[in-house]
Amino acid sequence: MSSYDDIINLPHHVSKKHPQMSMLDRAAQFSPFAALTGYGDAIDEAARVTEAQIDLDDSERQEIDRVLREAYETGCPVEVTHFIPDERKAGGAYVVTAGVIKAIDPVNRMVELQSKVKIQIDTIQSAVRM
C-alpha cells in the first residue's frame, strides 16, 4: 500500500474563485530564463561584420568629381556607391544610391540629390552616369 492511495483517484480540483491558467501561460512558466539580460544582443553585435572604407588615389577621385560634375550639368541620373560609417563599431557599409543631382557644395564637399539625400563626396567610391 502506497502513501497516496487515499487521494490517487480523486477528481482534479477546480477553483471556483480563480480562473484556470491558460495553456500559453502555463507553458511560459517553463520557458528558459535569461539570467544575463542583453548578453545575446552583445554576442550578435560582436558577430556583425562591417567593412573598412577604401582609400582612393587622386586619379580615381578626379574621375568621380568629373562624373558628378557632368551629371549635375546635364541633369542625367547618377548611381553613387558610397560608404556609411557604422554608429556602434569601427567600419561601416557601402550602399548604392541613385538619383538626379540637385546641388554640389564644393566647400563642404557634399552632393545633394533631388530626393533630399546628401552624400559626403569623400565617402564616394564610385559614380556612374545612368
C-alpha positions as CSV (number, residue, x, y, z in Angstrom):
1,M,0.0,0.0,0.0
2,S,1.3,3.4,-1.0
3,S,1.0,6.6,0.9
4,Y,-1.1,8.2,-1.9
5,D,-3.7,5.5,-2.3
6,D,-6.3,7.6,-0.5
7,I,-6.1,10.6,-3.0
8,I,-4.9,9.0,-6.2
9,N,-8.4,8.5,-7.7
10,L,-9.9,11.8,-6.5
11,P,-11.1,14.2,-9.3
12,H,-8.8,17.2,-10.2
13,H,-9.7,20.3,-8.1
14,V,-11.0,23.3,-10.0
15,S,-11.2,26.6,-8.1
16,K,-14.5,28.5,-8.0
17,K,-12.7,31.8,-7.2
18,H,-9.7,31.8,-9.5
19,P,-9.9,31.2,-13.3
20,Q,-7.8,28.4,-14.8
21,M,-4.4,29.3,-16.2
22,S,-4.3,29.2,-20.0
23,M,-2.0,26.7,-21.7
24,L,0.2,29.5,-23.0
25,D,0.7,31.0,-19.5
26,R,1.4,27.5,-18.1
27,A,4.0,26.8,-20.8
28,A,5.6,30.2,-20.2
29,Q,6.5,29.1,-16.6
30,F,8.9,26.6,-18.1
31,S,10.5,28.8,-20.7
32,P,14.2,29.4,-20.4
33,F,15.3,32.2,-18.0
34,A,17.6,34.8,-19.4
35,A,19.9,35.3,-16.5
36,L,22.2,37.7,-18.4
37,T,19.9,40.2,-20.0
38,G,21.4,41.7,-23.1
39,Y,24.1,39.0,-23.4
40,G,22.6,37.6,-26.6
41,D,22.4,41.1,-28.1
42,A,26.1,41.7,-27.2
43,I,27.1,38.4,-28.9
44,D,25.1,39.3,-32.1
45,E,26.7,42.8,-32.2
46,A,30.2,41.3,-31.9
47,A,29.4,38.9,-34.7
48,R,28.1,41.6,-37.0
49,V,30.6,42.3,-39.8
50,T,31.5,45.8,-41.0
51,E,33.7,46.9,-43.9
52,A,36.6,49.2,-43.9
53,Q,36.5,52.3,-46.0
54,I,38.6,52.1,-49.2
55,D,41.0,54.9,-49.8
56,L,41.1,56.1,-53.4
57,D,44.0,57.6,-55.2
58,D,43.9,61.1,-56.8
59,S,43.1,59.9,-60.3
60,E,40.1,57.9,-59.0
61,R,38.9,61.0,-57.0
62,Q,39.2,63.2,-60.1
63,E,37.2,60.7,-62.2
64,I,34.4,60.7,-59.5
65,D,34.4,64.6,-59.5
66,R,34.2,64.6,-63.3
67,V,31.3,62.2,-63.4
68,L,29.4,64.1,-60.7
69,R,30.0,67.5,-62.4
70,E,28.9,66.1,-65.8
71,A,25.8,64.5,-64.3
72,Y,24.9,67.8,-62.5
73,E,25.4,69.9,-65.6
74,T,23.3,67.6,-67.9
75,G,20.7,66.6,-65.3
76,C,21.5,63.0,-66.1
77,P,20.8,60.5,-63.2
78,V,23.8,59.1,-61.4
79,E,24.4,55.9,-59.4
80,V,26.7,56.5,-56.5
81,T,28.4,53.8,-54.3
82,H,29.3,55.5,-51.0
83,F,30.4,54.5,-47.5
84,I,28.2,54.9,-44.5
85,P,30.1,54.6,-41.1
86,D,28.7,52.3,-38.5
87,E,27.4,54.1,-35.4
88,R,28.4,51.3,-33.0
89,K,31.7,49.9,-34.2
90,A,34.6,50.5,-36.4
91,G,34.0,50.3,-40.2
92,G,30.7,50.6,-41.9
93,A,28.9,49.6,-45.1
94,Y,28.9,50.5,-48.8
95,V,25.5,51.4,-50.2
96,V,24.3,52.4,-53.7
97,T,22.2,55.5,-54.1
98,A,20.8,56.6,-57.4
99,G,19.1,59.9,-58.4
100,V,19.5,63.3,-60.1
101,I,22.0,65.7,-58.6
102,K,20.2,68.8,-57.2
103,A,23.4,70.6,-55.9
104,I,27.1,70.2,-55.4
105,D,28.6,72.0,-52.4
106,P,32.4,72.2,-53.1
107,V,33.1,73.9,-49.7
108,N,31.6,71.2,-47.6
109,R,32.2,68.5,-50.3
110,M,28.6,67.4,-50.4
111,V,26.3,66.2,-53.1
112,E,22.6,66.7,-52.7
113,L,20.2,64.6,-54.8
114,Q,16.7,65.8,-55.7
115,S,15.4,63.2,-53.3
116,K,17.0,65.3,-50.5
117,V,19.7,62.7,-49.8
118,K,23.0,64.3,-49.0
119,I,26.2,62.4,-49.7
120,Q,29.7,63.3,-48.5
121,I,31.9,63.4,-51.6
122,D,34.9,61.9,-49.7
123,T,32.8,58.8,-48.9
124,I,32.1,58.0,-52.6
125,Q,33.8,55.0,-54.0
126,S,32.3,55.2,-57.5
127,A,29.9,57.2,-59.5
128,V,28.3,56.2,-62.8
129,R,26.0,58.2,-65.1
130,M,22.9,56.3,-65.9
